[in-house]
Amino acid sequence: MHRPSLVSRFLFGVLVLAASTVSQSALATPTFPGVVRDYLNLGCTPQCIICHHTNEGGIDINDFGDLMLRNGAIPYDEDTVRNALRIIEQGADCGAMPVPAACGHGGTAMTTPGSLDTDHDGVDDITELRNGDLPATPGPAGQGLACSAVRYGCGARIAPEPPAGHTGAAVLGITLLWVGARARRRLRGSR
């Protein structure tokens, strides 16, 4: 039976290490908050939690993020975010049946501007964003949270991704120690 070589095991360990250090934020599109700010003329750049469950972004989206996707928002394509916001402003949900005319693709259903309210709190999503509220969190729980005024130190800001931890270095160190110990054991056994 063929056993993998030490080099093969080491390369496998490095691959596992690399895969474990990729954060979910790598799947986020860091420019989207600025696109939303500019399109809606907001006084601040909204946090990722307007569309995601956390500020890391990624694939864990909330109900408003789902509406943006249904209305054509595509990761890393700023024009599709603008278009999705335009469609939502017109009161259209392109995932609805019949398909609204605002969605194109032969849609014929009429829409009412300002009618989409993801969190069902009586305030439409675009108005909530303009008020600085989260469109997927109803009532007081989501008020004033779209943009954070939290600052730490002079000129600090909320970063688009969390600061790098030391987990990757620790895993790499442990992997290298393990590989070294295995190599030493092999060398002793061949004498």
Secondary structure as a PSIPRED ss2 file (coil, helix, strand):
# PSIPRED VFORMAT (PSIPRED V4.0)

   1 M C   1.000  0.000  0.000
   2 H C   1.000  0.000  0.000
   3 R C   1.000  0.000  0.000
   4 P C   1.000  0.000  0.000
   5 S C   1.000  0.000  0.000
   6 L H   0.000  1.000  0.000
   7 V H   0.000  1.000  0.000
   8 S H   0.000  1.000  0.000
   9 R H   0.000  1.000  0.000
  10 F H   0.000  1.000  0.000
  11 L H   0.000  1.000  0.000
  12 F H   0.000  1.000  0.000
  13 G H   0.000  1.000  0.000
  14 V H   0.000  1.000  0.000
  15 L H   0.000  1.000  0.000
  16 V H   0.000  1.000  0.000
  17 L H   0.000  1.000  0.000
  18 A H   0.000  1.000  0.000
  19 A H   0.000  1.000  0.000
  20 S H   0.000  1.000  0.000
  21 T H   0.000  1.000  0.000
  22 V C   1.000  0.000  0.000
  23 S C   1.000  0.000  0.000
  24 Q H   0.000  1.000  0.000
  25 S H   0.000  1.000  0.000
  26 A H   0.000  1.000  0.000
  27 L H   0.000  1.000  0.000
  28 A C   1.000  0.000  0.000
  29 T C   1.000  0.000  0.000
  30 P C   1.000  0.000  0.000
  31 T C   1.000  0.000  0.000
  32 F H   0.000  1.000  0.000
  33 P H   0.000  1.000  0.000
  34 G H   0.000  1.000  0.000
  35 V H   0.000  1.000  0.000
  36 V H   0.000  1.000  0.000
  37 R H   0.000  1.000  0.000
  38 D H   0.000  1.000  0.000
  39 Y H   0.000  1.000  0.000
  40 L H   0.000  1.000  0.000
  41 N C   1.000  0.000  0.000
  42 L C   1.000  0.000  0.000
  43 G C   1.000  0.000  0.000
  44 C C   1.000  0.000  0.000
  45 T C   1.000  0.000  0.000
  46 P C   1.000  0.000  0.000
  47 Q C   1.000  0.000  0.000
  48 C H   0.000  1.000  0.000
  49 I H   0.000  1.000  0.000
  50 I H   0.000  1.000  0.000
  51 C C   1.000  0.000  0.000
  52 H E   0.000  0.000  1.000
  53 H C   1.000  0.000  0.000
  54 T C   1.000  0.000  0.000
  55 N C   1.000  0.000  0.000
  56 E C   1.000  0.000  0.000
  57 G C   1.000  0.000  0.000
  58 G C   1.000  0.000  0.000
  59 I C   1.000  0.000  0.000
  60 D C   1.000  0.000  0.000
  61 I E   0.000  0.000  1.000
  62 N C   1.000  0.000  0.000
  63 D H   0.000  1.000  0.000
  64 F H   0.000  1.000  0.000
  65 G H   0.000  1.000  0.000
  66 D H   0.000  1.000  0.000
  67 L H   0.000  1.000  0.000
  68 M H   0.000  1.000  0.000
  69 L H   0.000  1.000  0.000
  70 R H   0.000  1.000  0.000
  71 N C   1.000  0.000  0.000
  72 G C   1.000  0.000  0.000
  73 A C   1.000  0.000  0.000
  74 I E   0.000  0.000  1.000
  75 P C   1.000  0.000  0.000
  76 Y C   1.000  0.000  0.000
  77 D E   0.000  0.000  1.000
  78 E H   0.000  1.000  0.000
  79 D H   0.000  1.000  0.000
  80 T H   0.000  1.000  0.000
  81 V H   0.000  1.000  0.000
  82 R H   0.000  1.000  0.000
  83 N H   0.000  1.000  0.000
  84 A H   0.000  1.000  0.000
  85 L H   0.000  1.000  0.000
  86 R H   0.000  1.000  0.000
  87 I H   0.000  1.000  0.000
  88 I H   0.000  1.000  0.000
  89 E H   0.000  1.000  0.000
  90 Q C   1.000  0.000  0.000
  91 G C   1.000  0.000  0.000
  92 A C   1.000  0.000  0.000
  93 D C   1.000  0.000  0.000
  94 C C   1.000  0.000  0.000
  95 G C   1.000  0.000  0.000
  96 A C   1.000  0.000  0.000
  97 M C   1.000  0.000  0.000
  98 P C   1.000  0.000  0.000
  99 V C   1.000  0.000  0.000
 100 P E   0.000  0.000  1.000
 101 A H   0.000  1.000  0.000
 102 A H   0.000  1.000  0.000
 103 C H   0.000  1.000  0.000
 104 G C   1.000  0.000  0.000
 105 H C   1.000  0.000  0.000
 106 G C   1.000  0.000  0.000
 107 G C   1.000  0.000  0.000
 108 T C   1.000  0.000  0.000
 109 A E   0.000  0.000  1.000
 110 M C   1.000  0.000  0.000
 111 T C   1.000  0.000  0.000
 112 T C   1.000  0.000  0.000
 113 P C   1.000  0.000  0.000
 114 G C   1.000  0.000  0.000
 115 S C   1.000  0.000  0.000
 116 L C   1.000  0.000  0.000
 117 D C   1.000  0.000  0.000
 118 T C   1.000  0.000  0.000
 119 D C   1.000  0.000  0.000
 120 H C   1.000  0.000  0.000
 121 D C   1.000  0.000  0.000
 122 G C   1.000  0.000  0.000
 123 V C   1.000  0.000  0.000
 124 D C   1.000  0.000  0.000
 125 D H   0.000  1.000  0.000
 126 I H   0.000  1.000  0.000
 127 T H   0.000  1.000  0.000
 128 E H   0.000  1.000  0.000
 129 L H   0.000  1.000  0.000
 130 R H   0.000  1.000  0.000
 131 N C   1.000  0.000  0.000
 132 G C   1.000  0.000  0.000
 133 D C   1.000  0.000  0.000
 134 L C   1.000  0.000  0.000
 135 P C   1.000  0.000  0.000
 136 A C   1.000  0.000  0.000
 137 T C   1.000  0.000  0.000
 138 P C   1.000  0.000  0.000
 139 G H   0.000  1.000  0.000
 140 P H   0.000  1.000  0.000
 141 A H   0.000  1.000  0.000
 142 G H   0.000  1.000  0.000
 143 Q C   1.000  0.000  0.000
 144 G C   1.000  0.000  0.000
 145 L C   1.000  0.000  0.000
 146 A C   1.000  0.000  0.000
 147 C C   1.000  0.000  0.000
 148 S C   1.000  0.000  0.000
 149 A C   1.000  0.000  0.000
 150 V C   1.000  0.000  0.000
 151 R C   1.000  0.000  0.000
 152 Y C   1.000  0.000  0.000
 153 G C   1.000  0.000  0.000
 154 C C   1.000  0.000  0.000
 155 G C   1.000  0.000  0.000
 156 A C   1.000  0.000  0.000
 157 R C   1.000  0.000  0.000
 158 I C   1.000  0.000  0.000
 159 A C   1.000  0.000  0.000
 160 P C   1.000  0.000  0.000
 161 E C   1.000  0.000  0.000
 162 P C   1.000  0.000  0.000
 163 P C   1.000  0.000  0.000
 164 A C   1.000  0.000  0.000
 165 G C   1.000  0.000  0.000
 166 H C   1.000  0.000  0.000
 167 T H   0.000  1.000  0.000
 168 G H   0.000  1.000  0.000
 169 A H   0.000  1.000  0.000
 170 A H   0.000  1.000  0.000
 171 V H   0.000  1.000  0.000
 172 L H   0.000  1.000  0.000
 173 G H   0.000  1.000  0.000
 174 I H   0.000  1.000  0.000
 175 T H   0.000  1.000  0.000
 176 L H   0.000  1.000  0.000
 177 L H   0.000  1.000  0.000
 178 W H   0.000  1.000  0.000
 179 V H   0.000  1.000  0.000
 180 G H   0.000  1.000  0.000
 181 A H   0.000  1.000  0.000
 182 R H   0.000  1.000  0.000
 183 A H   0.000  1.000  0.000
 184 R H   0.000  1.000  0.000
 185 R H   0.000  1.000  0.000
 186 R H   0.000  1.000  0.000
 187 L H   0.000  1.000  0.000
 188 R H   0.000  1.000  0.000
 189 G H   0.000  1.000  0.000
 190 S C   1.000  0.000  0.000
 191 R C   1.000  0.000  0.000
